[in-house]
Amino acid sequence: MYRSSPVTSWHNTELFPTVSPSAFIHETAILIGNVIVEDDVIIHPGAIIRADEGSPIIIGSGTNVQDGVIMHCLKNTSIVIGSNCSIAHGAVIHGPCRVGDNCFIGFNAVLLKAELGSGSFVSHCALVTEVNVGENKYIPPSSVIDSPDKTAILDSTNGAHFHFSQEVLNVNEELRRGYKNLEESEQTSGINLLQNSGLLATYGKKISTE
């Protein structure tokens, strides 16, 4: 579902999501307001991306946003997700946040007022808040990263993290292509059904004479 943002005392313009034609958005996902979805993104069932306070939420090309993910940013803050990222089931990203390219955000992880460098891997149920995490950093499961001292001792990602992230990206890219093909097939089938029933010709004739 797509919905425009409301007019408020701090933002006097309605803003509607902008979605690339190559992206696939599941019909149960909710996009509100100043959401920008770039090329080849897939957004899965039940995701909520709410940019209704005026500032943008940008989803970079090739990124997958999985089931139940929540993104929201307050007025005068934004969320920017880089290209080729995976935001896994149930993760919460609350702005201001910036996520670099090629990152993995695990199940039920939370990012709040944080920056995550490119190539980083946030494991399941971790909390990252009010810190800047460098590039290619590994954040363990259920850890709380909330100070520069904690970011300073993070390990770097390794080959296993890279291969896992790449596999998730590959699967979701194949799903995106498959769902887009289904969309096109369903649209074609619907047009053919109308043509075969004569409804399309009747409706078209009515339109042309009005």
C-alpha positions as CSV (number, residue, x, y, z in Angstrom):
1,M,0.0,0.0,0.0
2,Y,1.2,3.5,-0.9
3,R,0.0,6.6,1.0
4,S,1.0,10.2,0.9
5,S,2.3,12.0,4.0
6,P,-0.1,14.4,5.7
7,V,0.3,18.2,5.9
8,T,1.6,19.2,9.3
9,S,2.7,22.4,11.1
10,W,6.3,21.6,10.2
11,H,5.8,20.4,6.6
12,N,3.2,21.8,4.3
13,T,3.4,19.5,1.3
14,E,2.0,16.0,0.8
15,L,4.7,13.6,-0.4
16,F,4.1,10.3,-2.1
17,P,6.5,7.3,-2.4
18,T,8.7,7.2,-5.5
19,V,9.3,3.6,-6.7
20,S,11.5,2.5,-9.5
21,P,9.7,0.4,-12.2
22,S,12.2,-2.4,-11.7
23,A,11.4,-2.7,-7.9
24,F,9.0,-5.2,-6.5
25,I,6.8,-4.2,-3.6
26,H,4.6,-6.8,-2.0
27,E,1.0,-5.7,-1.8
28,T,1.0,-6.0,2.0
29,A,4.0,-3.8,2.4
30,I,3.2,-0.2,3.5
31,L,5.1,2.8,2.1
32,I,4.1,6.2,3.4
33,G,5.3,9.6,2.5
34,N,8.8,10.6,1.2
35,V,10.0,7.1,0.5
36,I,12.4,6.7,-2.4
37,V,12.9,3.1,-3.7
38,E,15.7,2.7,-6.3
39,D,16.2,0.1,-9.0
40,D,16.0,-3.6,-8.4
41,V,14.8,-3.4,-4.8
42,I,12.5,-6.0,-3.3
43,I,10.3,-5.2,-0.3
44,H,8.7,-8.3,1.2
45,P,5.3,-8.8,3.0
46,G,4.5,-6.7,6.0
47,A,7.4,-4.3,5.8
48,I,6.5,-0.8,7.0
49,I,8.5,2.2,5.7
50,R,7.1,5.4,7.1
51,A,8.5,8.7,6.1
52,D,5.5,10.8,7.0
53,E,7.3,13.6,8.8
54,G,8.8,15.1,5.6
55,S,12.3,13.8,5.6
56,P,13.2,11.0,3.2
57,I,13.8,7.3,3.6
58,I,16.0,6.1,0.6
59,I,16.4,2.5,-0.2
60,G,19.4,1.9,-2.5
61,S,19.5,-0.2,-5.6
62,G,19.6,-3.9,-5.3
63,T,18.6,-3.9,-1.6
64,N,16.1,-6.3,-0.1
65,V,13.8,-5.4,2.8
66,Q,12.4,-8.5,4.3
67,D,9.2,-9.4,6.1
68,G,8.2,-7.3,9.1
69,V,10.9,-4.7,8.8
70,I,10.1,-1.3,10.2
71,M,11.7,2.0,9.1
72,H,10.7,5.4,10.5
73,C,12.4,8.7,10.8
74,L,11.4,11.8,12.8
75,K,11.1,15.3,11.3
76,N,14.4,16.7,10.1
77,T,16.1,13.3,10.1
78,S,16.4,10.8,7.4
79,I,17.3,7.2,6.7
80,V,19.6,6.3,3.8
81,I,20.2,2.6,3.0
82,G,23.0,1.9,0.5
83,S,23.0,-0.4,-2.5
84,N,23.0,-4.2,-2.2
85,C,22.0,-4.4,1.4
86,S,19.9,-7.0,3.2
87,I,17.6,-5.9,5.9
88,A,16.4,-9.2,7.4
89,H,13.1,-10.2,9.0
90,G,11.8,-8.0,11.8
91,A,14.7,-5.5,11.9
92,V,14.0,-1.9,13.0
93,I,15.8,1.1,11.6
94,H,14.9,4.4,13.2
95,G,16.3,7.6,11.9
96,P,18.5,9.4,11.8
97,C,20.4,6.4,10.3
98,R,22.8,5.8,7.4
99,V,23.7,2.3,6.2
100,G,26.5,1.9,3.7
101,D,26.6,-0.4,0.7
102,N,26.8,-4.2,0.9
103,C,25.6,-4.4,4.6
104,F,23.7,-7.1,6.3
105,I,21.2,-6.3,9.1
106,G,20.1,-9.5,10.9
107,F,16.7,-10.7,12.3
108,N,15.2,-8.3,14.9
109,A,18.3,-6.1,14.9
110,V,17.8,-2.5,15.9
111,L,19.6,0.6,14.4
112,L,18.8,3.9,16.1
113,K,20.7,7.2,15.5
114,A,23.6,5.3,14.0
115,E,25.8,5.1,11.0
116,L,27.0,1.8,9.6
117,G,30.0,1.6,7.3
118,S,29.9,-0.3,4.0
119,G,30.4,-4.0,4.1
120,S,29.4,-4.4,7.8
121,F,27.5,-7.3,9.2
122,V,25.0,-6.8,12.1
123,S,24.0,-10.1,13.6
124,H,20.5,-11.1,14.8
125,C,19.0,-9.2,17.7
126,A,21.9,-6.7,18.0
127,L,21.3,-3.1,19.0
128,V,23.4,-0.4,17.4
129,T,22.6,3.1,18.7
130,E,24.2,6.6,18.8
131,V,27.5,5.4,17.2
132,N,29.3,5.5,13.9
133,V,30.5,2.0,13.0
134,G,33.4,1.8,10.5
135,E,33.5,-0.2,7.3
136,N,33.6,-4.0,7.2
137,K,32.8,-4.4,10.9
138,Y,31.2,-7.5,12.5
139,I,28.6,-7.0,15.2
140,P,27.9,-10.2,17.2
141,P,24.4,-11.5,18.0
142,S,22.5,-9.8,20.8
143,S,25.3,-7.3,21.4
144,V,24.7,-3.7,22.4
145,I,26.9,-1.3,20.6
146,D,26.3,2.2,22.1
147,S,29.7,3.9,22.6
148,P,32.9,4.6,20.7
149,D,34.7,2.3,23.0
150,K,32.6,-0.6,21.9
151,T,33.0,0.2,18.2
152,A,36.7,0.4,18.6
153,I,37.0,-3.3,19.6
154,L,34.7,-4.7,16.9
155,D,36.2,-7.5,14.7
156,S,36.3,-7.2,11.0
157,T,34.0,-9.2,8.8
158,N,35.4,-12.3,7.2
159,G,34.8,-14.5,4.1
160,A,32.0,-16.4,5.8
161,H,30.1,-13.2,6.4
162,F,30.7,-12.0,2.9
163,H,29.5,-15.3,1.3
164,F,26.4,-15.4,3.6
165,S,25.5,-11.8,2.6
166,Q,26.0,-12.5,-1.0
167,E,23.8,-15.6,-1.0
168,V,21.0,-13.6,0.6
169,L,21.4,-11.0,-2.1
170,N,21.4,-13.6,-4.9
171,V,18.3,-15.3,-3.6
172,N,16.4,-12.0,-3.2
173,E,17.4,-10.8,-6.7
174,E,16.1,-14.1,-8.2
175,L,12.9,-13.6,-6.2
176,R,12.5,-10.0,-7.4
177,R,12.9,-11.1,-11.0
178,G,10.4,-13.9,-10.5
179,Y,7.8,-11.7,-8.9
180,K,8.2,-9.1,-11.6
181,N,7.6,-11.8,-14.2
182,L,4.5,-12.9,-12.3
183,E,3.2,-9.3,-12.3
184,E,3.7,-9.0,-16.0
185,S,2.0,-12.3,-16.6
186,E,-0.9,-11.5,-14.4
187,Q,-1.4,-8.1,-16.2
188,T,-1.3,-9.8,-19.6
189,S,-3.7,-12.5,-18.4
190,G,-6.1,-9.8,-17.1
191,I,-6.1,-7.9,-20.4
192,N,-6.6,-11.1,-22.4
193,L,-9.5,-12.1,-20.2
194,L,-11.2,-8.7,-20.8
195,Q,-10.5,-9.0,-24.5
196,N,-12.0,-12.5,-24.7
197,S,-15.1,-11.5,-22.7
198,G,-15.7,-8.4,-24.9
199,L,-15.6,-6.1,-21.9
200,L,-12.4,-4.3,-23.0
201,A,-13.9,-3.5,-26.4
202,T,-17.1,-2.3,-24.8
203,Y,-15.3,-0.2,-22.2
204,G,-13.0,1.3,-24.8
205,K,-15.9,2.2,-27.0
206,K,-17.6,3.9,-24.2
207,I,-14.5,5.9,-23.3
208,S,-14.0,7.0,-26.9
209,T,-17.5,8.3,-27.2
210,E,-17.6,10.3,-24.0
